Amino acid sequence: MAVVGGAPVGHFTVKGHQLVHLFVEPEHQGMGLGRHLLGEGEAMIVAGGHSDFELHARVENLAAIAFYQKAGWTVTGRLIHTVEHGISYDEHVLTKHRS
């Protein structure tokens, strides 16, 4: 979790080899918190014994996709269709290999 001035402003979640969630409050983006949280998430995945990482990003979230690509993640040709709480959306599958 990222905390600024005593208030949580970002967090990540991992499960196995997957970065399930990464979020930084919009007013705190562009300060390096996302890069820091991503690095922590990747380190946690490695600590779990994995060298191949996966995450899913909504196809319309071009800023997030660019963020991950800049950090060495690759957009695969796979799409996942999700319906959650009555909302339907598609996500790109991104991967990264730690050598």
N, C-alpha and C positions, 0 to 999 in steps of 0.2 A: 504494500500500500504506500502511496506517496502522500505525505502530509505537509501542508504549508500553513504556517501560523496556527498550528494545532488542529486544523481542519483537514479531513481526508479529501484529496482532489484527484486521485487516480488509484487504479488497482488492476491486478491481473489474476487470472485463474488458469491453472494447468491441470490436465488429467492425462496421465500416461505420456504419450509422445505429442500430445496436442495442446497448443495454446488455445484455450477455450474462449477467453475473454480478455481484452485489454481496453481500458478506458481512462481517459484524462478529461477532466472538466474543460469545456471549450475555452474558458478564460485563462486556463493554465497551459494550453497547448503552445507549442513553439518555444518552450523553455528547456527542452531536453528531458522532461519527465517521462515521456513516452519511450524514448530511446533507453532510458535507465530501466524502466519497468520491463521493456522487451528483453533487455539483457538479463535481468533477474529471472524472467520467465524461462528464457532459453537455458540459463544455468541450472534452474530447477529441473528442467526436462533432462538435461545431461546427467545431473545427479541421480536421476531415476534410472539411468543406464541406457538412455536412448541417444542415438546419433542422427536419426531422421525425424524432423519436426513437421507438424502439419497445423494449419489454421484455416478458418473459413472467414471470408469477408464478403459482405453484401456487394453485389455487382455494381450498384449505383454509388458505393462509397469510394469514389476514385481517390480521394485524399488518403484514406487508410491504405488502399492498395499501393499507391505510390510510396507511402511511408515504409511499408513492409518490403517492397522491392528495393528501396534504397538501403535497407538493412540486410540485403542478400537473399530475400525470399523470392521464389519463382511462382508465377501464376501458372497453374497446370491447365489442361483442357477440360478438367472435370468441373461440373456444376452440381450443386446440391439444392434441391427444392425443399423448402421448409414451410410448414404451416404451424404457427405458434400463437396461441391466444386469439385465434381467428384471423391472424394476419399472415398472408402468403408472401414469400420472397425467395429469391435465388441468391446463392452465394458461390463465389469462386473458391476453389481449393488451392491454397498456396502451400508450398513445401520448402524445406531448407535442409541441407545435409551438413552436419558438422564433421569436418575431416580431422 
